Amino acid sequence: MTIFKVEFLTLLLAGCSSSFSVMPRIYLLNIGYNGGTVYQVNGATVVNPDASVVLGNIVGQTRLEVRIGYFALCLRSSPGAWLCSQNATSLAENLYAYEDPINLVHVAQTFREKIVFPYLLIIAAALSFIVFVLILPYPPLLKTVAVGICFLSAILVLISVLWQHTASVGAATVATNLANGTIFTGVGITAMILGWFTFGLLTLTVIGVYFFVAINALHSV
């Protein structure tokens, strides 16, 4: 179970790092142009109802989509293969102005640099590996330490996943409204599943190791 946790965290962190296989499907947030479809923004707080039309004229028929991972971005300017890289500048250099008229690549890179924080998950993965070592046939004291380390790892994953989920939903809502319906956004379901499933496995591991230590302590009395 511990090995699975490390693998899930590794996949989550590696999302969008390569165009190979499922990597482009593991993303925190995606943003893209609606391809000419404009959704009229209505409401008592809308001061300029023509903003969506103006932005729609700027965007035109653009179909660029950008996906954001912890360490990289993926993009495609039309249906087809994804182009992924940790270097957002190199991705932007492959685009013309008409392919990204309101600079979604820049928005995605800013979100990744300013909001995304992967280091709690990295620490949690390292702690999970330590737990795997400590639950091997070692003295009971080390197994007791493993319970504490596993609990800390679970807390770090919980904080990180909550942060990831809240930040992605918030950014998606703001971006869609700011663009007056000319772009679409979405939260990465696969990344959310990996994060929450890992937290669930860690919680089960804490309970399992705790009972293992307790039973061994009773037998030694």
N, C-alpha and C positions, 0 to 999 in steps of 0.2 A: 504493500500500500504506500509506503514511504517513497519508493522508486517512482510510482505513478504520480505522486504529488510533485516531485522534482521535474518529471517529464512535462506535466501540465503547465507548470510555471515557466519552464523553458520555452514551450510552444507559445505561451502568452507573450513572453518577452520578445520572441523572435518574429512575431507577426509583422507582415509587410516588409521583412528584411530581404525577401527574394520573391521573384515572380514564379518560382517553381512550386508546383503542387498546390497545397491549400494555404500557403503563406499569405497571399493577398486577401483571403477570406477571414483572416484573424486580424481584426482592426478594432480600434477604440471608437472611432468616429469617421464617417464619410460625408463628404460634401461634394455637390456637383450641380451643374447647370440643368435646368429643366428642358433644354432644347427648344426654346421658343414658346413654351407654355407658361403663361403668366397667371397667377392667382391673385385676383383683386383683393386688396386688403381693406376691410371695412371695420368700422367701430367709431365710437364717440370720440376717441382720442386721436384718430387719424386726421392730421392737419392738411396733408397733401395727398389726396386720393389718386392723383395722377403719377405718383412716384413709381408705382409698379409698371406703368406704361413706359415711362422714361427709361427705367432700368431694363425693361424688356427689350427696348430698341437697342440698347447698348449690348446686351447679351446675345441677342439674335438667336441663331439656331445651334449655338455652342452646346456640346454634349460632354465636356470634360468632367471626369469624376476623380476625386482624390480621396484616398484612404490613409488613415493615420494610425501608425503603430507606435510602440514605445520608443523604438530607435530608428524608425525609417518611415518613408512614405511610398505609396503606390499610386500610379495614375494611369489613365487611359483616356485619350481624346475622342475615341469612338469605340463602338463595340469591337472587341478583339482582345489581344494580349495585353497584360499589365506590364508596366515598366516600374520597377521598384529600386529604391536606393536609399542609403543613409544620408546621402548628400543631396539636399533639396535644391541646391544651386544647379547641379548637373541635370536634374529633372526639369527645372525651369528653362534651362538653355535649349531643351528639345522642343519647346513650344513657341508658337508665334503669338503675337498680341491678340489676334482674333480668336485664338483657342482658349485664352484665359483673360477675358476682358476686364474682370473686376478682381483679378489677382487671388484666386482661391488657393493656389499653391503657397503663396506668401501667408495667407490666413492659416492654412494647415500647418505650416512650419512654425508659425508663431504659437499656435496652440500646443504643438509638440514640445517646443522649447520652454514655454512659460508655465504651462499647466501640468503637463504629463510628468510624473515623478516615478521612475521605475525602481529606485534603489531599495525601497522597502521590500519589494518582491525578490530582489536579488539576495538580500539578507535572509529573507524567509526561506529561499531555496537552499542557501548554505546551512542554515539551522536544521532544515529537514534532513539534509545529508548527515549532519552530526548525530541527529536522533537515530538514524538508521544504524550508525556505528555503535552507539551506546546501548541499543537494545539487544545487541549480540550477547553471547554468554560472558557477561562481565559482572563484577560485584554489585549487589543490590543498591549500593550508594549511587553508582553511576546511572542505574536505571531510574532512580529517583530524580537525578539531575536531568535525565532525558525527558521526564514529565514536564519539568519547568521550561526546558528549551522548546519543547513541542508546543506548549501553551503560548509562549512568546511568539513563536512562528505563526500560530493561528491568529493571534492579535494583529500582527503585522500585515498578514494577508487580508484580514477583515478591514483594516484601515485603508489599505491600498485599493481594495475592490470598491469600497464605499466611495472613496475619492474618485476613482476611475469612473464609476457609474454616474455620480452626481455631476462631475465636471463635464462628461460627455453629453448628458441630457441637457444641462444648462447651456453649453456652447451651441448645441444643435438648435435649441429654441431661439436663442438670441440671433444666431446667424440667419435662420429662416425668416424671422421677422424683420431684421435689418435689411435684408435683400428684397423685401416686399414681394415674396413669393416667386422670385426668379431663379432660386436655387432650391435643391432638396438636401436634406440632411438625414442621417440615420445613426443610431448607436449600434456598434458591432455586437450582434447576438452571440457569436461564437466566443469572442473574448470574454463576454460577461459570464457565459456558461463555464468556461475554463476557470475563471476567477472564483466564482461562487462554489463550484464543485470542489476545487482545491481546498477552500475553507472548510467545506463539509468533511472532506477526508481528514484534514488536520484535526478537526474536532473529534472525529471518531478515533483517531490515533491517540489523542490525549486521554480519552476515556479508556481505551484499550490498554495503554501502557500503565495508567494509574491502577486499574484493576489487577493487571499482571504483577505489579510491584506489591500491591496490598495482599494478594493471595500468597506470594512468595514469603512475605513478612509473617503471615499467619502460620505458614508451614514451618518456618524456622523457630517459632516460639516453643 
